[in-house]
Amino acid sequence: MTLTYFRSIIPRFISLLDYVAVMINELSQRKLIPNERQVYFSSMKSTLNTYKEQAGWLSYEEIKDLYEILSCAYKDIYPEEHEVLKTYRNTATHRYFVGIDELTVPIKRRKRTKQEQQVLQSHDKYSYRVTGRPEYSFEELNEIINKLLNNFDLMLSQLIEMDLMQDAIKGE
């Protein structure tokens, strides 16, 4: 797996969880969370935990089952790892490429003065330097990502086994 793909796994995992939440909300005919702009994995999980009646095509029993299934998403993820995921996702989504090992540390370009060019006897107008050190190690992220992918596989398997999904998903 190239580092480019590896770098995008955490934000995509969190997006996939949000997509699952949207699907569940659609099955409830938007009764679980009426404002679709507020449908996220965490808000859906919280709503499922407190909802006490049928919602759309979802029975009360299915809502309880969905809560249990969604609880698998962060199974065996320690609080420190959860904080890494949150910070990593927000940084990668809203700020810059996150540094992983020495392969992706931030590099800054600076224009050289005429005097610097003369002293260095160089025609290069710019100099480049590393402006930071990596935020994470590959090993640290790889361990967390393996847990996430295993949890997601378990969660999807359990979702597919639900009676309401049996009619929607046809096996070949």
PyMOL commands that set and color helices and strands:
alter all, ss='L'
color gray80, all
select helices_A, chain A and resi 3-27+36-38+41-50+60-70+79-94+114-120+138-161+163-168
alter helices_A, ss='H'
color red, helices_A
select strands_A, chain A and resi 107-111+126-130
alter strands_A, ss='S'
color yellow, strands_A
deselect
rebuild
show_as cartoon
